[in-house]
Amino acid sequence: MNDLTRLIESNPDVLGGTPIFSGTEVPVKYFFDYLESGENIDSFLARYSEVNRVEAQAVLNYAREATLSQVSVAE
């Protein structure tokens, strides 16, 4: 199991397979939607208390690294 599968899971029996924070029913998309709308991590965590700060920051770090690795491959 890699770090991503510890952070995010997708199961057809839970929200139709939508990627969620592992162990919750909170779609990862909600996190990115919060940030995109100008909200901060604290407001997301206040609304979805089943997700902790370490998990949210780890998802951001993973997205950052995935994005940066794609950019350097394309160059």
C-alpha positions in Angstrom: 0.0 0.0 0.0 1.5 3.4 -1.0 1.0 6.7 0.8 -1.8 7.7 -1.5 -3.9 4.7 -0.7 -3.5 5.4 3.0 -4.9 8.9 2.4 -7.5 8.3 -0.3 -9.7 5.4 -1.1 -12.3 4.6 -3.7 -14.9 1.9 -3.1 -17.9 1.4 -5.4 -20.1 0.8 -2.3 -19.2 4.2 -0.8 -20.5 7.2 -2.6 -20.4 5.3 -5.9 -16.6 5.1 -5.9 -15.9 8.8 -5.4 -12.4 9.3 -4.0 -12.7 10.0 -0.3 -10.4 10.6 2.6 -9.7 7.1 3.9 -11.9 6.0 6.8 -14.5 8.8 6.1 -17.2 9.6 3.7 -15.7 12.9 2.8 -14.9 13.3 -0.9 -11.5 14.7 -1.6 -13.1 16.9 -4.2 -14.8 18.8 -1.4 -11.4 19.7 0.0 -10.2 21.1 -3.3 -13.5 22.9 -3.8 -13.1 24.6 -0.5 -9.6 25.8 -1.4 -10.6 26.8 -4.9 -13.5 29.0 -3.5 -11.0 30.9 -1.3 -11.7 29.1 1.9 -8.8 27.8 4.0 -7.8 24.4 5.5 -9.2 25.5 8.9 -12.7 26.1 7.6 -12.6 22.7 5.8 -11.5 20.9 8.9 -14.1 22.7 11.0 -16.8 21.5 8.6 -15.4 18.0 8.2 -13.9 17.1 11.6 -13.4 13.5 10.6 -10.5 14.6 8.4 -7.4 15.8 10.3 -4.9 18.4 9.4 -2.1 15.9 8.8 -4.2 14.1 6.2 -5.4 17.3 4.5 -1.8 18.6 4.2 -0.6 15.2 3.0 -3.1 15.3 0.2 -2.0 18.8 -0.7 1.7 17.6 -0.7 0.8 14.6 -2.8 -1.0 16.9 -5.4 1.9 19.3 -5.4 4.5 16.5 -6.0 2.3 14.9 -8.7 1.9 18.2 -10.4 5.6 19.1 -10.3 6.7 15.7 -11.5 4.3 16.0 -14.5 5.7 19.5 -15.3 9.3 18.3 -15.3 8.4 15.3 -17.5 6.7 17.5 -20.0 9.7 20.0 -20.3 
